[in-house]
C-alpha cells in the first residue's frame, strides 16, 4: 500500500515514455531522446517506442546533481 502523497511517478519500477520523462525533467521530449542517444539517460526500445524506468531517471538525476 502506498503512503499518502506518493504517485505512480515515485515507483522505481514505473515505466515512462519520452513525454512523461520530459515532464519530470521539465525539458522537451527531443532533449530526452538526445540524452538517451548520447548515453546520458538509460532507455530501452520496445519496437518503435522508447521506454524508461523511473529508477533510470532517478539515476540520471543523481549523476547530474554531482
PDB file with one MODEL, atoms N, CA, C and O in Angstrom:
MODEL        1
ATOM      1  N   UNK A   1       0.832  -1.181   0.000  1.00  0.00           N
ATOM      2  CA  UNK A   1       0.000   0.000   0.000  1.00  0.00           C
ATOM      3  C   UNK A   1       0.877   1.245   0.000  1.00  0.00           C
ATOM      4  O   UNK A   1       1.849   1.324   0.750  1.00  0.00           O
ATOM      5  N   UNK A   2       0.543   2.186  -0.816  1.00  0.00           N
ATOM      6  CA  UNK A   2       1.333   3.408  -0.918  1.00  0.00           C
ATOM      7  C   UNK A   2       0.941   4.387   0.170  1.00  0.00           C
ATOM      8  O   UNK A   2      -0.210   4.446   0.601  1.00  0.00           O
ATOM      9  N   UNK A   3       1.938   5.158   0.605  1.00  0.00           N
ATOM     10  CA  UNK A   3       1.643   6.173   1.607  1.00  0.00           C
ATOM     11  C   UNK A   3       1.033   7.387   0.939  1.00  0.00           C
ATOM     12  O   UNK A   3       1.112   7.548  -0.279  1.00  0.00           O
ATOM     13  N   UNK A   4       0.426   8.236   1.741  1.00  0.00           N
ATOM     14  CA  UNK A   4      -0.201   9.444   1.204  1.00  0.00           C
ATOM     15  C   UNK A   4       0.851  10.323   0.541  1.00  0.00           C
ATOM     16  O   UNK A   4       1.995  10.395   0.989  1.00  0.00           O
ATOM     17  N   UNK A   5       0.446  10.983  -0.524  1.00  0.00           N
ATOM     18  CA  UNK A   5       1.335  11.914  -1.184  1.00  0.00           C
ATOM     19  C   UNK A   5       2.231  11.296  -2.243  1.00  0.00           C
ATOM     20  O   UNK A   5       2.958  12.024  -2.919  1.00  0.00           O
ATOM     21  N   UNK A   6       2.204   9.977  -2.413  1.00  0.00           N
ATOM     22  CA  UNK A   6       3.031   9.357  -3.447  1.00  0.00           C
ATOM     23  C   UNK A   6       2.194   9.159  -4.696  1.00  0.00           C
ATOM     24  O   UNK A   6       0.970   9.039  -4.638  1.00  0.00           O
ATOM     25  N   UNK A   7       2.878   9.129  -5.813  1.00  0.00           N
ATOM     26  CA  UNK A   7       2.208   8.908  -7.083  1.00  0.00           C
ATOM     27  C   UNK A   7       2.883   7.763  -7.810  1.00  0.00           C
ATOM     28  O   UNK A   7       3.906   7.245  -7.363  1.00  0.00           O
ATOM     29  N   UNK A   8       2.306   7.375  -8.929  1.00  0.00           N
ATOM     30  CA  UNK A   8       2.908   6.320  -9.740  1.00  0.00           C
ATOM     31  C   UNK A   8       4.297   6.734 -10.222  1.00  0.00           C
ATOM     32  O   UNK A   8       5.143   5.876 -10.473  1.00  0.00           O
ATOM     33  N   UNK A   9       4.543   8.042 -10.355  1.00  0.00           N
ATOM     34  CA  UNK A   9       5.862   8.510 -10.773  1.00  0.00           C
ATOM     35  C   UNK A   9       6.934   8.196  -9.737  1.00  0.00           C
ATOM     36  O   UNK A   9       8.116   8.144 -10.079  1.00  0.00           O
ATOM     37  N   UNK A  10       6.550   7.986  -8.478  1.00  0.00           N
ATOM     38  CA  UNK A  10       7.507   7.692  -7.418  1.00  0.00           C
ATOM     39  C   UNK A  10       7.963   6.243  -7.436  1.00  0.00           C
ATOM     40  O   UNK A  10       8.989   5.920  -6.838  1.00  0.00           O
ATOM     41  N   UNK A  11       7.235   5.365  -8.099  1.00  0.00           N
ATOM     42  CA  UNK A  11       7.543   3.944  -8.147  1.00  0.00           C
ATOM     43  C   UNK A  11       8.760   3.711  -9.039  1.00  0.00           C
ATOM     44  O   UNK A  11       8.702   4.009 -10.232  1.00  0.00           O
ATOM     45  N   UNK A  12       9.886   3.174  -8.482  1.00  0.00           N
ATOM     46  CA  UNK A  12      11.096   2.994  -9.289  1.00  0.00           C
ATOM     47  C   UNK A  12      10.922   2.005 -10.439  1.00  0.00           C
ATOM     48  O   UNK A  12      11.716   2.014 -11.380  1.00  0.00           O
ATOM     49  N   UNK A  13       9.899   1.152 -10.380  1.00  0.00           N
ATOM     50  CA  UNK A  13       9.649   0.195 -11.448  1.00  0.00           C
ATOM     51  C   UNK A  13       8.678   0.715 -12.493  1.00  0.00           C
ATOM     52  O   UNK A  13       8.439   0.051 -13.501  1.00  0.00           O
ATOM     53  N   UNK A  14       8.116   1.892 -12.268  1.00  0.00           N
ATOM     54  CA  UNK A  14       7.190   2.511 -13.214  1.00  0.00           C
ATOM     55  C   UNK A  14       7.907   2.732 -14.531  1.00  0.00           C
ATOM     56  O   UNK A  14       9.042   3.206 -14.555  1.00  0.00           O
ATOM     57  N   UNK A  15       7.246   2.389 -15.624  1.00  0.00           N
ATOM     58  CA  UNK A  15       7.806   2.588 -16.958  1.00  0.00           C
ATOM     59  C   UNK A  15       7.194   3.857 -17.549  1.00  0.00           C
ATOM     60  O   UNK A  15       5.975   4.028 -17.560  1.00  0.00           O
ATOM     61  N   UNK A  16       8.060   4.739 -18.036  1.00  0.00           N
ATOM     62  CA  UNK A  16       7.643   6.035 -18.547  1.00  0.00           C
ATOM     63  C   UNK A  16       7.960   6.150 -20.031  1.00  0.00           C
ATOM     64  O   UNK A  16       8.885   5.508 -20.527  1.00  0.00           O
ATOM     65  N   UNK A  17       7.186   6.971 -20.739  1.00  0.00           N
ATOM     66  CA  UNK A  17       7.510   7.253 -22.137  1.00  0.00           C
ATOM     67  C   UNK A  17       8.279   8.571 -22.203  1.00  0.00           C
ATOM     68  O   UNK A  17       8.488   9.230 -21.184  1.00  0.00           O
ATOM     69  N   UNK A  18       8.693   8.944 -23.401  1.00  0.00           N
ATOM     70  CA  UNK A  18       9.512  10.145 -23.580  1.00  0.00           C
ATOM     71  C   UNK A  18       8.804  11.397 -23.068  1.00  0.00           C
ATOM     72  O   UNK A  18       9.426  12.245 -22.429  1.00  0.00           O
ATOM     73  N   UNK A  19       7.522  11.513 -23.342  1.00  0.00           N
ATOM     74  CA  UNK A  19       6.786  12.696 -22.912  1.00  0.00           C
ATOM     75  C   UNK A  19       6.738  12.797 -21.383  1.00  0.00           C
ATOM     76  O   UNK A  19       6.901  13.882 -20.824  1.00  0.00           O
ATOM     77  N   UNK A  20       6.516  11.667 -20.715  1.00  0.00           N
ATOM     78  CA  UNK A  20       6.461  11.669 -19.247  1.00  0.00           C
ATOM     79  C   UNK A  20       7.809  12.042 -18.650  1.00  0.00           C
ATOM     80  O   UNK A  20       7.873  12.797 -17.679  1.00  0.00           O
ATOM     81  N   UNK A  21       8.890  11.516 -19.226  1.00  0.00           N
ATOM     82  CA  UNK A  21      10.226  11.859 -18.733  1.00  0.00           C
ATOM     83  C   UNK A  21      10.495  13.347 -18.964  1.00  0.00           C
ATOM     84  O   UNK A  21      11.058  14.027 -18.107  1.00  0.00           O
ATOM     85  N   UNK A  22      10.085  13.841 -20.129  1.00  0.00           N
ATOM     86  CA  UNK A  22      10.243  15.267 -20.408  1.00  0.00           C
ATOM     87  C   UNK A  22       9.520  16.122 -19.383  1.00  0.00           C
ATOM     88  O   UNK A  22      10.046  17.145 -18.944  1.00  0.00           O
ATOM     89  N   UNK A  23       8.317  15.711 -18.999  1.00  0.00           N
ATOM     90  CA  UNK A  23       7.565  16.454 -17.978  1.00  0.00           C
ATOM     91  C   UNK A  23       8.284  16.412 -16.633  1.00  0.00           C
ATOM     92  O   UNK A  23       8.361  17.423 -15.934  1.00  0.00           O
ATOM     93  N   UNK A  24       8.813  15.236 -16.270  1.00  0.00           N
ATOM     94  CA  UNK A  24       9.525  15.116 -14.992  1.00  0.00           C
ATOM     95  C   UNK A  24      10.763  15.998 -14.953  1.00  0.00           C
ATOM     96  O   UNK A  24      11.072  16.605 -13.928  1.00  0.00           O
ATOM     97  N   UNK A  25      11.475  16.065 -16.088  1.00  0.00           N
ATOM     98  CA  UNK A  25      12.711  16.832 -16.145  1.00  0.00           C
ATOM     99  C   UNK A  25      12.496  18.275 -16.580  1.00  0.00           C
ATOM    100  O   UNK A  25      13.433  19.073 -16.591  1.00  0.00           O
ATOM    101  N   UNK A  26      11.267  18.604 -16.936  1.00  0.00           N
ATOM    102  CA  UNK A  26      10.911  19.939 -17.435  1.00  0.00           C
ATOM    103  C   UNK A  26      11.720  20.312 -18.671  1.00  0.00           C
ATOM    104  O   UNK A  26      12.238  21.422 -18.794  1.00  0.00           O
ATOM    105  N   UNK A  27      11.811  19.334 -19.589  1.00  0.00           N
ATOM    106  CA  UNK A  27      12.504  19.552 -20.858  1.00  0.00           C
ATOM    107  C   UNK A  27      11.631  19.019 -21.992  1.00  0.00           C
ATOM    108  O   UNK A  27      10.672  18.281 -21.767  1.00  0.00           O
ATOM    109  N   UNK A  28      11.984  19.408 -23.203  1.00  0.00           N
ATOM    110  CA  UNK A  28      11.289  18.943 -24.386  1.00  0.00           C
ATOM    111  C   UNK A  28      11.585  17.455 -24.612  1.00  0.00           C
ATOM    112  O   UNK A  28      12.696  17.008 -24.324  1.00  0.00           O
ATOM    113  N   UNK A  29      10.636  16.689 -25.114  1.00  0.00           N
ATOM    114  CA  UNK A  29      10.881  15.269 -25.406  1.00  0.00           C
ATOM    115  C   UNK A  29      12.080  15.047 -26.342  1.00  0.00           C
ATOM    116  O   UNK A  29      12.735  14.008 -26.265  1.00  0.00           O
ATOM    117  N   UNK A  30      12.371  16.013 -27.224  1.00  0.00           N
ATOM    118  CA  UNK A  30      13.550  15.881 -28.084  1.00  0.00           C
ATOM    119  C   UNK A  30      14.835  15.866 -27.270  1.00  0.00           C
ATOM    120  O   UNK A  30      15.792  15.179 -27.627  1.00  0.00           O
ATOM    121  N   UNK A  31      14.859  16.618 -26.182  1.00  0.00           N
ATOM    122  CA  UNK A  31      16.016  16.628 -25.295  1.00  0.00           C
ATOM    123  C   UNK A  31      16.177  15.278 -24.617  1.00  0.00           C
ATOM    124  O   UNK A  31      17.295  14.789 -24.461  1.00  0.00           O
ATOM    125  N   UNK A  32      15.070  14.677 -24.214  1.00  0.00           N
ATOM    126  CA  UNK A  32      15.111  13.347 -23.593  1.00  0.00           C
ATOM    127  C   UNK A  32      15.707  12.343 -24.587  1.00  0.00           C
ATOM    128  O   UNK A  32      16.556  11.533 -24.217  1.00  0.00           O
ATOM    129  N   UNK A  33      15.269  12.398 -25.827  1.00  0.00           N
ATOM    130  CA  UNK A  33      15.780  11.492 -26.860  1.00  0.00           C
ATOM    131  C   UNK A  33      17.290  11.693 -27.051  1.00  0.00           C
ATOM    132  O   UNK A  33      18.041  10.723 -27.161  1.00  0.00           O
ATOM    133  N   UNK A  34      17.729  12.961 -27.091  1.00  0.00           N
ATOM    134  CA  UNK A  34      19.163  13.239 -27.255  1.00  0.00           C
ATOM    135  C   UNK A  34      19.967  12.710 -26.078  1.00  0.00           C
ATOM    136  O   UNK A  34      21.053  12.163 -26.265  1.00  0.00           O
ATOM    137  N   UNK A  35      19.440  12.869 -24.856  1.00  0.00           N
ATOM    138  CA  UNK A  35      20.135  12.346 -23.678  1.00  0.00           C
ATOM    139  C   UNK A  35      20.302  10.835 -23.773  1.00  0.00           C
ATOM    140  O   UNK A  35      21.340  10.295 -23.391  1.00  0.00           O
ATOM    141  N   UNK A  36      19.286  10.160 -24.278  1.00  0.00           N
ATOM    142  CA  UNK A  36      19.355   8.709 -24.422  1.00  0.00           C
ATOM    143  C   UNK A  36      20.370   8.318 -25.499  1.00  0.00           C
ATOM    144  O   UNK A  36      21.183   7.417 -25.291  1.00  0.00           O
ATOM    145  N   UNK A  37      20.323   8.986 -26.634  1.00  0.00           N
ATOM    146  CA  UNK A  37      21.233   8.670 -27.737  1.00  0.00           C
ATOM    147  C   UNK A  37      22.690   8.870 -27.314  1.00  0.00           C
ATOM    148  O   UNK A  37      23.564   8.090 -27.692  1.00  0.00           O
ATOM    149  N   UNK A  38      22.948   9.924 -26.525  1.00  0.00           N
ATOM    150  CA  UNK A  38      24.310  10.193 -26.045  1.00  0.00           C
ATOM    151  C   UNK A  38      24.729   9.267 -24.912  1.00  0.00           C
ATOM    152  O   UNK A  38      25.892   9.281 -24.510  1.00  0.00           O
ATOM    153  N   UNK A  39      23.808   8.461 -24.387  1.00  0.00           N
ATOM    154  CA  UNK A  39      24.138   7.532 -23.314  1.00  0.00           C
ATOM    155  C   UNK A  39      24.087   8.144 -21.933  1.00  0.00           C
ATOM    156  O   UNK A  39      24.518   7.519 -20.965  1.00  0.00           O
ATOM    157  N   UNK A  40      23.568   9.355 -21.822  1.00  0.00           N
ATOM    158  CA  UNK A  40      23.485  10.004 -20.522  1.00  0.00           C
ATOM    159  C   UNK A  40      22.273   9.540 -19.717  1.00  0.00           C
ATOM    160  O   UNK A  40      22.300   9.544 -18.486  1.00  0.00           O
ATOM    161  N   UNK A  41      21.225   9.147 -20.409  1.00  0.00           N
ATOM    162  CA  UNK A  41      19.989   8.681 -19.785  1.00  0.00           C
ATOM    163  C   UNK A  41      19.669   7.308 -20.355  1.00  0.00           C
ATOM    164  O   UNK A  41      19.525   7.149 -21.567  1.00  0.00           O
ATOM    165  N   UNK A  42      19.561   6.334 -19.491  1.00  0.00           N
ATOM    166  CA  UNK A  42      19.275   4.972 -19.936  1.00  0.00           C
ATOM    167  C   UNK A  42      17.828   4.848 -20.397  1.00  0.00           C
ATOM    168  O   UNK A  42      16.908   5.329 -19.734  1.00  0.00           O
ATOM    169  N   UNK A  43      17.643   4.211 -21.517  1.00  0.00           N
ATOM    170  CA  UNK A  43      16.317   3.958 -22.062  1.00  0.00           C
ATOM    171  C   UNK A  43      16.355   2.661 -22.853  1.00  0.00           C
ATOM    172  O   UNK A  43      17.431   2.148 -23.161  1.00  0.00           O
ATOM    173  N   UNK A  44      15.200   2.135 -23.178  1.00  0.00           N
ATOM    174  CA  UNK A  44      15.152   0.901 -23.949  1.00  0.00           C
ATOM    175  C   UNK A  44      14.095   1.016 -25.032  1.00  0.00           C
ATOM    176  O   UNK A  44      13.064   1.663 -24.848  1.00  0.00           O
ATOM    177  N   UNK A  45      14.359   0.395 -26.137  1.00  0.00           N
ATOM    178  CA  UNK A  45      13.397   0.379 -27.237  1.00  0.00           C
ATOM    179  C   UNK A  45      12.485  -0.826 -27.089  1.00  0.00           C
ATOM    180  O   UNK A  45      12.934  -1.936 -26.803  1.00  0.00           O
ATOM    181  N   UNK A  46      11.214  -0.589 -27.287  1.00  0.00           N
ATOM    182  CA  UNK A  46      10.202  -1.638 -27.325  1.00  0.00           C
ATOM    183  C   UNK A  46       9.528  -1.466 -28.678  1.00  0.00           C
ATOM    184  O   UNK A  46       8.592  -0.680 -28.827  1.00  0.00           O
ATOM    185  N   UNK A  47      10.015  -2.210 -29.656  1.00  0.00           N
ATOM    186  CA  UNK A  47       9.566  -1.982 -31.021  1.00  0.00           C
ATOM    187  C   UNK A  47      10.031  -0.613 -31.463  1.00  0.00           C
ATOM    188  O   UNK A  47      11.226  -0.321 -31.421  1.00  0.00           O
ATOM    189  N   UNK A  48       9.105   0.232 -31.886  1.00  0.00           N
ATOM    190  CA  UNK A  48       9.444   1.600 -32.298  1.00  0.00           C
ATOM    191  C   UNK A  48       9.388   2.580 -31.142  1.00  0.00           C
ATOM    192  O   UNK A  48       9.745   3.747 -31.303  1.00  0.00           O
ATOM    193  N   UNK A  49       8.947   2.128 -29.983  1.00  0.00           N
ATOM    194  CA  UNK A  49       8.765   3.001 -28.825  1.00  0.00           C
ATOM    195  C   UNK A  49      10.001   2.993 -27.941  1.00  0.00           C
ATOM    196  O   UNK A  49      10.763   2.026 -27.934  1.00  0.00           O
ATOM    197  N   UNK A  50      10.197   4.066 -27.201  1.00  0.00           N
ATOM    198  CA  UNK A  50      11.277   4.147 -26.226  1.00  0.00           C
ATOM    199  C   UNK A  50      10.649   4.265 -24.848  1.00  0.00           C
ATOM    200  O   UNK A  50       9.732   5.058 -24.638  1.00  0.00           O
ATOM    201  N   UNK A  51      11.148   3.471 -23.912  1.00  0.00           N
ATOM    202  CA  UNK A  51      10.628   3.475 -22.554  1.00  0.00           C
ATOM    203  C   UNK A  51      11.766   3.641 -21.555  1.00  0.00           C
ATOM    204  O   UNK A  51      12.906   3.256 -21.818  1.00  0.00           O
ATOM    205  N   UNK A  52      11.433   4.222 -20.401  1.00  0.00           N
ATOM    206  CA  UNK A  52      12.400   4.494 -19.347  1.00  0.00           C
ATOM    207  C   UNK A  52      11.824   4.020 -18.024  1.00  0.00           C
ATOM    208  O   UNK A  52      10.658   4.285 -17.728  1.00  0.00           O
ATOM    209  N   UNK A  53      12.625   3.320 -17.220  1.00  0.00           N
ATOM    210  CA  UNK A  53      12.204   3.009 -15.859  1.00  0.00           C
ATOM    211  C   UNK A  53      12.424   4.261 -15.017  1.00  0.00           C
ATOM    212  O   UNK A  53      13.378   5.010 -15.230  1.00  0.00           O
ATOM    213  N   UNK A  54      11.540   4.471 -14.071  1.00  0.00           N
ATOM    214  CA  UNK A  54      11.670   5.628 -13.170  1.00  0.00           C
ATOM    215  C   UNK A  54      13.027   5.580 -12.465  1.00  0.00           C
ATOM    216  O   UNK A  54      13.639   6.622 -12.233  1.00  0.00           O
ATOM    217  N   UNK A  55      13.499   4.383 -12.123  1.00  0.00           N
ATOM    218  CA  UNK A  55      14.794   4.241 -11.449  1.00  0.00           C
ATOM    219  C   UNK A  55      15.927   4.772 -12.328  1.00  0.00           C
ATOM    220  O   UNK A  55      16.889   5.344 -11.816  1.00  0.00           O
ATOM    221  N   UNK A  56      15.821   4.585 -13.655  1.00  0.00           N
ATOM    222  CA  UNK A  56      16.849   5.095 -14.567  1.00  0.00           C
ATOM    223  C   UNK A  56      16.841   6.618 -14.577  1.00  0.00           C
ATOM    224  O   UNK A  56      17.896   7.248 -14.633  1.00  0.00           O
ATOM    225  N   UNK A  57      15.661   7.202 -14.522  1.00  0.00           N
ATOM    226  CA  UNK A  57      15.557   8.666 -14.479  1.00  0.00           C
ATOM    227  C   UNK A  57      16.148   9.169 -13.160  1.00  0.00           C
ATOM    228  O   UNK A  57      16.866  10.169 -13.136  1.00  0.00           O
ATOM    229  N   UNK A  58      15.843   8.470 -12.068  1.00  0.00           N
ATOM    230  CA  UNK A  58      16.414   8.843 -10.766  1.00  0.00           C
ATOM    231  C   UNK A  58      17.936   8.780 -10.811  1.00  0.00           C
ATOM    232  O   UNK A  58      18.603   9.677 -10.296  1.00  0.00           O
ATOM    233  N   UNK A  59      18.502   7.723 -11.424  1.00  0.00           N
ATOM    234  CA  UNK A  59      19.955   7.591 -11.543  1.00  0.00           C
ATOM    235  C   UNK A  59      20.546   8.770 -12.316  1.00  0.00           C
ATOM    236  O   UNK A  59      21.570   9.330 -11.925  1.00  0.00           O
ATOM    237  N   UNK A  60      19.890   9.139 -13.414  1.00  0.00           N
ATOM    238  CA  UNK A  60      20.360  10.276 -14.209  1.00  0.00           C
ATOM    239  C   UNK A  60      20.365  11.552 -13.364  1.00  0.00           C
ATOM    240  O   UNK A  60      21.325  12.322 -13.394  1.00  0.00           O
ATOM    241  N   UNK A  61      19.296  11.764 -12.620  1.00  0.00           N
ATOM    242  CA  UNK A  61      19.204  12.963 -11.799  1.00  0.00           C
ATOM    243  C   UNK A  61      20.282  12.986 -10.715  1.00  0.00           C
ATOM    244  O   UNK A  61      20.849  14.039 -10.426  1.00  0.00           O
ATOM    245  N   UNK A  62      20.564  11.826 -10.115  1.00  0.00           N
ATOM    246  CA  UNK A  62      21.605  11.757  -9.096  1.00  0.00           C
ATOM    247  C   UNK A  62      22.975  12.040  -9.686  1.00  0.00           C
ATOM    248  O   UNK A  62      23.785  12.733  -9.070  1.00  0.00           O
ATOM    249  N   UNK A  63      23.242  11.510 -10.874  1.00  0.00           N
ATOM    250  CA  UNK A  63      24.546  11.754 -11.521  1.00  0.00           C
ATOM    251  C   UNK A  63      24.696  13.220 -11.923  1.00  0.00           C
ATOM    252  O   UNK A  63      25.770  13.804 -11.779  1.00  0.00           O
ATOM    253  N   UNK A  64      23.622  13.804 -12.422  1.00  0.00           N
ATOM    254  CA  UNK A  64      23.714  15.190 -12.885  1.00  0.00           C
ATOM    255  C   UNK A  64      23.741  16.176 -11.725  1.00  0.00           C
ATOM    256  O   UNK A  64      24.085  17.344 -11.909  1.00  0.00           O
ATOM    257  N   UNK A  65      23.384  15.718 -10.545  1.00  0.00           N
ATOM    258  CA  UNK A  65      23.361  16.570  -9.355  1.00  0.00           C
ATOM    259  C   UNK A  65      24.754  16.739  -8.763  1.00  0.00           C
ATOM    260  O   UNK A  65      24.979  17.644  -7.959  1.00  0.00           O
ATOM    261  N   UNK A  66      25.686  15.881  -9.149  1.00  0.00           N
ATOM    262  CA  UNK A  66      27.041  15.907  -8.572  1.00  0.00           C
ATOM    263  C   UNK A  66      27.897  16.979  -9.174  1.00  0.00           C
ATOM    264  O   UNK A  66      29.059  17.127  -8.794  1.00  0.00           O
TER     265      UNK A  66
ENDMDL
END
